Amino acid sequence: MPMSVAPDDDHQEWQDRCSYDCTVQLTSNGWVWEFLRRNPVFRRDLVAALQQALPCLAEPLST
């Protein structure tokens, strides 16, 4: 299952019953992720955390 936090392009298909076929095999963790990735507070916090972490990841590791 792809773990994407990109804007939900698939939300436009919410009325299409076939759009939910992938949910049949979701585990508990899969369901948690589906709800979490749509949570606007989580998305905001994730963007803030990534903005803070990315400069650190670009620095060379000291040996």
Rosetta constraint file for C-alpha pairs under 8 A:
AtomPair CA 3 CA 33 HARMONIC 7.85 0.50
AtomPair CA 4 CA 37 HARMONIC 7.52 0.50
AtomPair CA 5 CA 37 HARMONIC 5.55 0.50
AtomPair CA 5 CA 38 HARMONIC 7.70 0.50
AtomPair CA 5 CA 43 HARMONIC 7.29 0.50
AtomPair CA 8 CA 38 HARMONIC 7.74 0.50
AtomPair CA 10 CA 14 HARMONIC 7.33 0.50
AtomPair CA 10 CA 19 HARMONIC 7.99 0.50
AtomPair CA 13 CA 19 HARMONIC 6.34 0.50
AtomPair CA 14 CA 19 HARMONIC 6.78 0.50
AtomPair CA 15 CA 19 HARMONIC 7.95 0.50
AtomPair CA 16 CA 20 HARMONIC 7.77 0.50
AtomPair CA 17 CA 21 HARMONIC 7.53 0.50
AtomPair CA 20 CA 24 HARMONIC 7.54 0.50
AtomPair CA 22 CA 26 HARMONIC 7.28 0.50
AtomPair CA 23 CA 31 HARMONIC 7.95 0.50
AtomPair CA 26 CA 30 HARMONIC 5.08 0.50
AtomPair CA 26 CA 31 HARMONIC 6.17 0.50
AtomPair CA 27 CA 31 HARMONIC 6.36 0.50
AtomPair CA 28 CA 32 HARMONIC 6.27 0.50
AtomPair CA 29 CA 33 HARMONIC 6.15 0.50
AtomPair CA 30 CA 34 HARMONIC 6.23 0.50
AtomPair CA 31 CA 35 HARMONIC 6.40 0.50
AtomPair CA 32 CA 36 HARMONIC 5.98 0.50
AtomPair CA 33 CA 37 HARMONIC 5.83 0.50
AtomPair CA 34 CA 38 HARMONIC 6.75 0.50
AtomPair CA 35 CA 39 HARMONIC 6.58 0.50
AtomPair CA 36 CA 42 HARMONIC 6.78 0.50
AtomPair CA 37 CA 42 HARMONIC 7.02 0.50
AtomPair CA 37 CA 43 HARMONIC 6.77 0.50
AtomPair CA 38 CA 42 HARMONIC 7.87 0.50
AtomPair CA 38 CA 43 HARMONIC 7.37 0.50
AtomPair CA 39 CA 43 HARMONIC 6.25 0.50
AtomPair CA 40 CA 44 HARMONIC 6.11 0.50
AtomPair CA 41 CA 45 HARMONIC 6.13 0.50
AtomPair CA 42 CA 46 HARMONIC 5.95 0.50
AtomPair CA 43 CA 47 HARMONIC 6.24 0.50
AtomPair CA 44 CA 48 HARMONIC 6.36 0.50
AtomPair CA 45 CA 49 HARMONIC 6.09 0.50
AtomPair CA 46 CA 50 HARMONIC 6.05 0.50
AtomPair CA 47 CA 51 HARMONIC 6.09 0.50
AtomPair CA 48 CA 52 HARMONIC 6.30 0.50
AtomPair CA 49 CA 53 HARMONIC 6.07 0.50
AtomPair CA 50 CA 54 HARMONIC 5.77 0.50
AtomPair CA 51 CA 55 HARMONIC 7.41 0.50
AtomPair CA 52 CA 56 HARMONIC 7.49 0.50
AtomPair CA 53 CA 57 HARMONIC 6.32 0.50
AtomPair CA 54 CA 58 HARMONIC 6.41 0.50
AtomPair CA 55 CA 59 HARMONIC 6.81 0.50
